[in-house]
Amino acid sequence: MPLFTDTFDGTADTLLSSRTGWAAGGGYNNVMVLDGAGAVKRLMYADDGKTVLNQTGSASHYVKVVVGAGFVSSAGSIDILVCTTNDSDSFSVRQGTEGALLVRYNVGGNLSTLSGQAAVAGDELELRWDAVTKTLSVRKNGTQIYTNDLSGDASLGIKTGTNTGIALSYSGQPAADDVFRSWESGELIAD
């Protein structure tokens, strides 16, 4: 059972950070709003550091997100976060500018390109962090497309934050509709 779900139904232009279960994570947060039709849209913005977080309450946890056309077209500017503390991401996935999904862990570096794994509108992306085995993984539409055992690399500084969330980076991006269509997060239970 997920601990938290959001189908983004509600009044258009309602701030995502003001909805039950979400919190502003730091910086300029008021750029992710509902579109009134069951999705999140992103307003135009000009400053970095915009983050909205959801608390899972568990060090080992997951997030499942159904992405829309706005996530795909906003290549390089929207991160889906898992295992995050405050507004600093330690594990994130974004659509890359070259058309493939990108995985990043440890703030500011360690970027992996998932060749042949671009997202399209309607895809479900699932990010998992196992705090016991220190394993990161990504699934697309139920199929595992990435895994990384980080237990042997103490230099990575992987955090044990219990948040999932959305981070916006790279200033000067235009507005985008249909960014996220649903959100689910909770404690990671072994298959």
C-alpha positions, 0 to 999 in steps of 0.5 A: 500500500502506498503511503501517499498518492496524488492524482493532481485533481483540483482547482487550476492554478492551486500551488502543489506545495500548498496541497496536503502531503506536499511541502516547499523544500527551499528556494523559490517554490511557487512554480508547480501548480495544478492545471485543473484537468488532473495534471501538474503544470510548470509556470515559467521561472527564472531562478534555480532551487525550486523544490516540492517535497513529500515525506515518506517516513521511511529510509527505504522508499520508492516513488511512482510517477506518471509523466506527461508531455511537459516532463518530456519536453522540459528535458534537463530541467525537472528532476524526480527525487527519491532519498532526498533531504530538504531540497538537496537531491541524492537520487534523481531522474530527468529526461535528458536533452539528448532524448534519454533518461538520466540518473543522477546521485550525490548532489551535482554529479555522478550522471548516468545516461540510460541509452535507449530509455527515453520517456514518453507521455503516459510512462510510469517511472518508479525510483527506488532507494534501498537504504539497507543494501544502498541500492538505487534502481529505476523501473519504466512501466514495470521493467527495471532499466537501471540498478546500482549497488553503491554499498562499496563506495563510501565517497558518494555521501548518499543521504538517508533522507525520507523525502520524495519530490520534484526539483526544478533546475536550470533557470530560464525554462519556459512554462510547460503543461501536462508535466506530471499526471499522478504521484505515489510514494511509500515504504519500499517492500521487497518483491 
